[in-house]
Amino acid sequence: MSSHGVAVSPFKQPRAVWAVAFACVVSFMGIGLVDPILASLRDKLHATPAQVELLFTSYLVVTAVAMLVTGWVSSRIGAKRTLITGLALIVVFAALAGASGGIDGIVGFRAGWGLGNALFIATSLAVIVGSASGGFAGAIVLYETALGIGIAAGPLLGGVLGNVSWRAPFFGVSVLMGIALIATVFLLPKTPTPERKESITEPIKALRHRALATTSVVGLLYNWGFFTLLGYSPFLMGISSPIKLGLVFCAWGVLVAIFAVFGAPWLKARFGTATTLYGNFVLMAADLAVIGIWPDNPTTVIVAVIVAGIFIGVNNTLVTTAVMSIAPVERPVASATYGFVRFIGGGLAPFVAGKLVEHFNAHVPFVLGAGTVLVAAIVLSSVHRALAAADRGEIAQPERTELDRVEHAEELQVAAGIGGES
């Protein structure tokens, strides 16, 4: 809100914000880019589904672990240089994945891609929050809009280019990220190096705060279900054409974008964050259960995947907003901590799904995904009060460990002139 109480549109932004947002769109394309070509990679490279699923696992697990060092890097070289480094890594490793001769090479280069993705994602959110007009809420809407567009466009681009060659989607992302890199270099002003250099252990230490740890676990459980659907459902659709698979996931991504930008704020205003998320988790669990019950019915799987975009869009916006609102640490640290925990779930889920299908059947991974999403709702209920307080605009207070209490007592003593130097 402005000082006069007039709402500021989240889409009226400086050029620098749009440059970063465009790079976000391309970065998020990488999440769904490989979906339309999974079957092609399996057939043309003679790989098992579990091996193909490693394209998600290597990318997301490396992204998760690298999240722990993003703040340490950014606080030493500045946000702009961190963004540029991340973008450059994506350009290089996406091109190398396209030039690779086998599934093992692609998996390895996707890991390098994940490193660049972590440096970019964590820093881009902080840059958009710090530079965007419309305040924190407007910045989150803009960020989630970029995520939604990227997720919607990624499968479509992957399908169109994948129809030419399985290599083409990787080269396509490399070119687009090159454009985003140039735009970031020239349009984003030089950012100062932060005065305080972040410790490399801060994101891990931040997990001692119950509110952040709890919402991060919620993110892990939810992303387990999300990436089970995203990673393994293409094998159940009975569609061999990359373009047709791309269209299915494009429809899914369009719903993700619409409900992230418009549905989530409306539902939050009407029902509150916690109640909306409880309902959404239950509905998403039911959607995953439908796939788990009828994995041999391609039409059912396709419809369920597309409908899931509604729940994923709402969850993406509200869970991200909740984490950043109730975490009692600086937002870059909260972002890194949350990203680390949730991407671990997202990275492991597709590979585990492939293994479960190999050892059991296609029912098991989706039933498991439905269960993890239901558990996410239960875990979320333990921070209901904090979420309600954030909805009311109250500031979340740090939950103090014994060390915190000692430090706080010393601060009070110094402030009162009882202890320390005068």
N, C-alpha and C positions, 0 to 999 in steps of 0.2 A: 504493500500500500504506500502511496505517496503521503507526504505530510499533510495534504488536504483531504485525505481519505479517498482519493480516486485510484481505482485499481490500475496498475501498470501492466500492459500486455507482456507476457513472457516472450513474445516474438518480436518485440521492438528492442533490438540489441545492437551494440557496437559491432563493427566489422570483425574485430578480433574474436569476439565470442562466436560469430558465425563461422569463422575459419576453424576454430576448435570443434564446433558442433558438427561441421562437415566431416572433419577427421573422425569424430565419434561415430558418425553414420557408417563410414567405410570400415572402421574398426569392428563395429558390431555386425557388419556384413559377414565377417569371418566366422561368427558363431554358427550361422545356418548355411554358409556357403557350400559346405561339403555334403549337406544332406542329399541333394539331388544326384550326386555322383557316387554315393556310397555303394550302390549296387554295381555301378560300372567299375569302380575300383576293385571290388570283390572279384568280379568276373575277369577283368582284363589283367589284373596283377595276381590272380590265383591266390587270393587271401581268404581267410575265414572271417565271418562277421566280427568275432572278438578282436582279430588283428586290425580290421578296419576301424573298429570303435576306438582303437588307440589314437586315432586322429583327434578325437575329443579329449581323451585322457591326457596325452602328452601336452596338449595345448593348454588345458584348463588347470592341471596340477602344477605345471611350471608357472602359469599365471598366478596361482594361489600362493606358492612359495615365494615368488618374486615380489608379491604384494608387501611382504615383510620388510623389504629393503627400499621400497619406493620413496618413503618419507626420508630415509637416511640419505638417499641420493639427491632428492629434490632440495633438501635443506642445505646442501653443500654446493650445488651447481645452479640452483634456481629452477623455477617451474618451466620456463620456456626451453631451456637446454634439456631438461628431462623429457619434455614432450618431443622435442626434435630427435633425441636419442632413441626414444621408443618408436617413433614413426620410421626412422631410418632402419632399425632392426626389423620391423615388419616388412618394409620394402624388400630388404635383402633376403630374408628367410622365406617370404611368400614366393619370390622368384626362384629360389633354390628348390622349394617344394615342387614347383611346376617343372623344373628341369630334372627332377629325381628319376631314377630308373626303376625303383621298387618301393614296396610299401614301407619297409624299414627306413629308407631315406626320407620319405614323406613324413613319417611319424617323428623322426629326429628333427627335421626342419620345422615342423609344427611346434616343437618344443621351443626352439629359438624364437619363433613367431610369438609364442606365449610370453616369453620374457619381455619382448618389446611391447606386447599388449598390456602387461601389468604396469610398466612404467608409464604408458600412455593413459590407460583408463583411470588409475588412481589420481594422477596429476590433472587430467582433463576435468574431472568433476570438481576438484578444488579450484581450478582456474575459472570454470564457468560460474561456480558459486561466488567467487571473489569479484568477478568482472561483470556479471549479468545485471541488467536492470530488473526490477520487479521483486528483489529480495530473494531469500533462500527458497521459498516455495516456488517462485517463478523459475529459478535456476534448476530445481529438481524437475519441474515440468518440461523445461527445454531439454534437459539431459535425457529424460525418459522418452521424449519425442524422437530424439536422435537415435536412441536405442531401438525404439519401435520401427522407425523407418529403415534402419540398418538390418534389423531382423527380418523385416518384410522383403526388402530388396535383395538381401543376400541369397536366399534360395532361388529367387527369380534369375538373378545374375548367374548363379551357379548352374541353373538349369539351361539357360540360353547358351552360355559358353561351354557347359559340359556336353551339350549336344554336338559341339564341334570337336572337342577333345577333353579328356579328363584333366589335362594340363592347363587348359585355357582359364578356368576359374582362378587358379593360383596366380597366373600371370596378370589377370585382370585386376585382382586386389593389389598386386604390387604396383601397377600403373596408377590406380586410383589413390593409393597411399602416397605415391610419389607426388601427385598433385596436391594432396592434403599437406604434405611436408613443405612444399614450396609456399603454399598459402600461409601456413603457420609461421614460417621464417619471415615472410614479408609483412603480414598483417597483424601478428601478435606483437605488441610492444615488448621491449626488454623487461623482464621481471627481475626485481631485486633479489639477491640472495638473502634468505631469511636470517634474522639476527641470531635466532636460536637454532643450533644444529641438533637435529633429532637423533636420539640414540637408536641404534639398530634393534634394540630389544623392546622398544616402547610398544609396538603393536602386540607383542606377546604379553607383556606386563599388563596391557589394557584389559586383557581377559579376566583379570581379578575383579573387575567391576561386574557385578551380577547382571545389570541391565544389558550391557554390551555383550557379555558372554552368552546370555540367554537368547537375545535376538540373533546373534551370529549362528547359534545352533539351529534356531528356527530357519535361518537362511540355508544352512547345510541340508536339513531335512527336506525343505521345499525344493531345493535345487536337485536333490536326488531324484525326486519324482519328475521334475521338469526335464532334466537331461536324459532320463530313461526314455521319456516320450520322444524327445527331440532326436536322440541318438539311435534308438532301435526301431521306432515305428516305420521308417522307410522300407525295412525288410519285410513288413507285413502287408504292404499296400498292393502288392502284385503289379506295380507299375515299373516298367523297364525304361521308359523314356525320361531322360533328365529334365526335359522341359515340362512334362506333365507333373513330375514330382516337385519341380520348382514352383509350379502354379499352386499346388496344394499347400506348400509351406508359405507361399506368398500370401494366400488367403488367411492362413493362420497368423502370419506376421502383421497383416493389416488390422486384424482384431486386437492383437497385442498393442499396437500403436494407438488405436482409437480408445481402448479402455485404459491404457496407461495415462493418456493425456486428458481425456474427458470423463471416462467412467469413474476412475479412482477418486478424483477430487469431489465429484458429485456424491458418490457413496459415502465418502468420509464425512462430508458436511451433513449428510442425512442420518447416518447411523454411527459415526465415530470410527476411528481406526481399528480398534480391537474387534468390535462386533462385525465389521465388514470383513476383516481377515479371517475370523472364525468361519463365517459363512462361505467365504471363498475357498478356504482350505478344504472344507467338507465337500463342496461341489467339485473341486479339482480332483479330490480323492475318488469321488464317484465316477468321474470321467476316466481316470486311469483304470479303475476297476472294470469299466465297460470294455476297455481294450483287453484287459487281463482275462475277462470271461469269454470274449469273442475275438481272439487274435487271428482266427482263420477266416474271418469275414472282412475282406478288404474295404467294402463300403462302410461298415461300422467303424473300422479303424480310421479311415479318412475323415469321416464326419466328426469323430471324437477328437482327433488331432486339431482340426480347424476350430471346433468349439472351445478347446483348451486355451486358445489365444485370449479369450475373454478373461479367464481366471488368471492367466499368467500376466496379462497387462495390468490388471488391478494389483496383483501381488507385487509385481516389480516396483511400482511406484510407492505403494504404501509401506512395504517392508523397508525399502531404502530410506524413505522419509522417517520412519519410526526409528531406525538405527541412528540416523544422524541427529534426531531430535532428543532422544533420551540417553544417548551415550555421554557419560560424564568426563569425556576427554576431548581434546581438540579434534575437529572434524577430519583433517587428513589422517590422523592416527586411527580414528574410528573407521574411516573408509578402508584403510589398509587391513585392519583387524577383521572387519566384516568380510572383505573380499577374500582374504586368506582362508577363512573358515568355510564360507559358502562355496567357493570354487573347488575346494577339496571334494565336497559332495558332488558337485557337477561333473568333476573330472573322473571320479571313480565309477559313477553310476552307469555310464554307457558300456564300459569294459566289463563290469560285473554283470550287466544285463546279457551281454554276449556269452559270457561263461555260463550263466544260469540256463540260457536256452540250450547250449551245447550239452549240459549235464542233465537238464530236466526237460523243460518245454517252454513255449513262448508265454504261457500263462504267468509263470512265476515272477519274472522281473516287474511286470506291471502291477501285480497284486502287492508285491513288496513296495513299489513306488507309491501305491495308494496308501499303504500302511504308514510309510514315512511322512506323508503329507498330513495324515490324521494326527500323528504324534506331534507334528509341528504346531498344530492348533492347540494341543494340550500344553506343550511347552510355552507357547506364547501367553497362555492364560496366567502364567506366574508373574508376568510383568504388566498385568492389566492396569494396575493403578498408575504406573509410570506412563503408559500410553494415554490414559485418560487425562493425566496432568499435562502431557505434551499437547493434546488436543485443546486444552483450555488455555494454552499459551504460557503455562508455568515452566520455569527453568528447571531442568533435571539437575539434582544435586549429586555430587560424587558419593558413592558408597565407600566409606572409609575402612581400610584395613588397619591393623594395629600400627603399622609403620606410618600410614597416613595420619592416624590420630596423634602420634608423637610429633610428626612434622607440623601438624596443624597447631598443636599446643605450643610448640616453639615459636610459630609465627605469631600467635596471640601474645605470647610473652614479650617478644620483641616489640610488637605494636604497642603494648602497654608500658614498655620501658622496664619490665621485670628482668628480662634476660637478654643476652647478646650485647652487641656494641651499641652505644648511645649515639 
